Each structure stands twice: as structure tokens, then as C-alpha cells.
Amino acid sequence: MKKILIGVVILTAILFISLFIIFRYSDKDPVRCNSHIYAEIQGHDKTQATLDLNLTLFTVKNGSSELLLSGSVSTAETQYVVARRMFFSSKPSNFAGFYKMKWMREERNHKDNLPDALWPHILPEMPGKEFYAGIKPLSDRELLIHKLATPYFVCAIAED
């Protein structure tokens, strides 16, 4: 169970980074950014879990964006399907290179069977609360998304 919680923390970091990317490109044409997260996690009680998720981030005008999550969270006993759409808003913050993000709502696909008790451990913040996220360009097509001092993931900007 603790392993799953660690996986949730990693996913939360990824979500924050996605939000930052969305905000950064919100004043331009819509942008799609893709990432994949695979992590094998061990909890304090020696339980193990595997997090295997695809992320697609869409930036939209007016500070609103969405993040698509699909994949699985697996333990030795159970495999959970994750299939959700997260909607968030973003605006500039007083910290250089960071934005204030806020989860507005989520839509859960009928195939998603991740227990509600685990979901809050995956998200960096609960819906309705603001949090800070930053983005650092690594190249013309790659971005590092991070929390104040913690990297979340690298996202590749997709060309249509």
C-alpha cells in the first residue's frame, strides 16, 4: 500500500508539470505534450507496486488546460486501471518561472478502477486548492516540469 502511495506521489509531480506546460503555452496556439511514466516502487513495509502511465497534456486558451492519464498501477495482488481527464486553470505567480495551478475538476472513465482512497495520494494537490509548478525548456521540443525543488517528468511537445 505504501508503494502505491509513493507511485501516487510521482504521478502527482507529473501532473504538476503538465499543468505548468499548459499554462506556459496558453497564450499561443494549442499545444499537445506527451510523456510516459514507469516506476517500480517499494513501500516502507516492503510492498511493491508498479506505476505505468501515459500522459497527454493539452493547452487551451484563457489559462484552461486538460491532462489525460491512462495506464495502470499494479501490486503483487491487484492491477488497477487508470483512465482520467483532469481539468485545471493556471495563472502567473510572484515566483519567477512558476505558475499557480488549480485542479478544477476530473472525469473518470468507466474503465478506471483505481480506488478513491488511493487517488488523493497520486495527486499533488486536491481539486480546488492552488499549488505552484514550474517549467524549464530542455530543448525546442522537450520540457522539464517540476515543483519548487522536485522534478516531475520530461514532456515531449507533439507535432500535429
C-alpha positions as CSV (number, residue, x, y, z in Angstrom):
1,M,0.0,0.0,0.0
2,K,2.8,2.4,0.8
3,K,4.4,1.5,-2.5
4,I,1.2,2.7,-4.2
5,L,1.4,5.9,-2.2
6,I,4.9,6.5,-3.5
7,G,3.7,5.9,-7.0
8,V,0.9,8.4,-6.4
9,V,3.4,11.0,-5.3
10,I,5.4,10.5,-8.6
11,L,2.2,10.8,-10.6
12,T,1.3,14.0,-8.7
13,A,4.6,15.5,-9.6
14,I,3.9,14.7,-13.3
15,L,0.5,16.2,-13.0
16,F,2.0,19.5,-11.7
17,I,4.5,19.6,-14.5
18,S,1.7,19.0,-17.1
19,L,-0.2,21.9,-15.6
20,F,2.8,24.2,-15.9
21,I,3.3,23.3,-19.6
22,I,-0.3,24.0,-20.3
23,F,0.0,27.4,-18.7
24,R,3.2,28.3,-20.4
25,Y,1.7,27.8,-23.9
26,S,-1.8,29.0,-23.1
27,D,-1.2,32.4,-24.8
28,K,-0.1,30.6,-28.0
29,D,-1.8,28.1,-30.3
30,P,-3.0,25.0,-28.6
31,V,-0.1,22.6,-27.8
32,R,-0.1,18.8,-27.1
33,C,2.6,17.4,-24.9
34,N,3.2,13.6,-24.3
35,S,5.0,11.8,-21.5
36,H,5.3,8.2,-20.1
37,I,5.9,7.3,-16.5
38,Y,7.1,3.9,-15.5
39,A,8.2,3.4,-11.9
40,E,8.8,0.4,-9.6
41,I,8.1,1.4,-6.1
42,Q,8.8,-0.2,-2.7
43,G,7.0,0.9,0.4
44,H,8.3,1.0,4.0
45,D,6.6,-2.3,4.6
46,K,8.4,-3.9,1.7
47,T,5.3,-4.0,-0.5
48,Q,6.0,-3.3,-4.2
49,A,3.9,-1.5,-6.8
50,T,4.4,-0.6,-10.4
51,L,3.2,2.7,-11.9
52,D,2.9,2.6,-15.7
53,L,1.1,5.7,-17.1
54,N,0.8,7.7,-20.3
55,L,0.2,11.4,-20.0
56,T,-1.1,13.8,-22.6
57,L,-1.4,17.4,-21.8
58,F,-3.4,19.8,-23.9
59,T,-3.0,23.6,-23.5
60,V,-6.0,25.7,-24.3
61,K,-6.5,29.5,-24.5
62,N,-7.5,31.6,-21.4
63,G,-5.5,29.7,-18.8
64,S,-7.5,26.5,-19.0
65,S,-6.0,23.1,-19.9
66,E,-6.5,19.4,-19.6
67,L,-4.4,16.4,-18.8
68,L,-5.3,12.8,-19.9
69,L,-4.0,9.9,-17.8
70,S,-4.1,6.3,-18.9
71,G,-2.3,3.2,-17.7
72,S,-2.1,1.1,-14.6
73,V,-1.0,0.8,-11.0
74,S,-0.1,-2.8,-10.1
75,T,0.8,-4.6,-6.9
76,A,1.5,-8.3,-6.4
77,E,-2.1,-8.9,-5.8
78,T,-4.0,-6.4,-7.9
79,Q,-3.8,-4.4,-11.1
80,Y,-5.7,-1.1,-11.3
81,V,-6.6,0.7,-14.5
82,V,-6.2,4.5,-14.5
83,A,-8.2,6.4,-17.2
84,R,-9.0,10.0,-16.2
85,R,-9.2,13.5,-17.6
86,M,-8.1,16.3,-15.3
87,F,-9.0,20.0,-16.0
88,F,-7.1,22.8,-14.4
89,S,-6.5,26.5,-14.6
90,S,-3.2,28.4,-14.4
91,K,-2.0,31.9,-13.9
92,P,1.3,33.7,-13.3
93,S,2.7,33.7,-9.8
94,N,5.1,36.1,-7.9
95,F,7.8,33.5,-8.2
96,A,9.9,33.7,-11.4
97,G,9.3,30.7,-13.7
98,F,6.4,29.3,-11.6
99,Y,2.7,29.4,-12.1
100,K,-0.3,29.0,-9.8
101,M,-2.2,25.9,-10.8
102,K,-5.6,24.7,-9.6
103,W,-7.4,21.4,-10.4
104,M,-10.9,22.4,-11.4
105,R,-12.5,19.0,-12.0
106,E,-11.9,15.5,-13.2
107,E,-13.7,13.0,-15.4
108,R,-13.2,9.3,-14.6
109,N,-13.7,6.8,-17.4
110,H,-15.9,3.8,-16.6
111,K,-12.8,1.5,-17.1
112,D,-10.9,3.3,-14.3
113,N,-10.9,1.1,-11.1
114,L,-8.2,2.8,-9.0
115,P,-9.8,3.0,-5.5
116,D,-10.9,6.5,-4.5
117,A,-8.8,6.1,-1.3
118,L,-5.6,5.9,-3.4
119,W,-6.3,8.8,-5.8
120,P,-5.6,11.6,-3.4
121,H,-2.1,10.2,-2.8
122,I,-1.4,10.4,-6.5
123,L,-2.5,14.0,-7.0
124,P,0.0,16.7,-5.9
125,E,-2.9,18.7,-4.5
126,M,-6.6,18.2,-4.1
127,P,-9.1,19.8,-6.5
128,G,-9.9,23.4,-5.7
129,K,-6.6,24.2,-4.0
130,E,-3.8,26.2,-5.7
131,F,-0.3,25.0,-6.0
132,Y,2.9,26.1,-7.7
133,A,4.5,24.4,-10.7
134,G,7.4,25.4,-12.9
135,I,8.6,24.5,-16.4
136,K,12.1,24.5,-17.8
137,P,12.8,24.1,-21.5
138,L,15.4,21.4,-22.2
139,S,15.3,21.8,-25.9
140,D,12.9,23.2,-28.6
141,R,10.6,20.2,-28.2
142,E,11.2,19.0,-24.6
143,L,10.2,20.5,-21.3
144,L,11.0,19.6,-17.7
145,I,8.1,20.0,-15.4
146,H,8.8,20.5,-11.7
147,K,7.6,21.5,-8.3
148,L,9.7,24.1,-6.4
149,A,12.7,21.7,-5.9
150,T,11.4,18.3,-7.2
151,P,11.4,17.3,-10.9
152,Y,8.2,15.6,-12.0
153,F,8.8,14.5,-15.6
154,V,10.0,15.4,-19.1
155,C,7.4,16.1,-21.7
156,A,7.8,16.0,-25.5
157,I,5.8,18.5,-27.4
158,A,4.0,16.7,-30.2
159,E,3.8,18.0,-33.7
160,D,0.5,17.6,-35.4
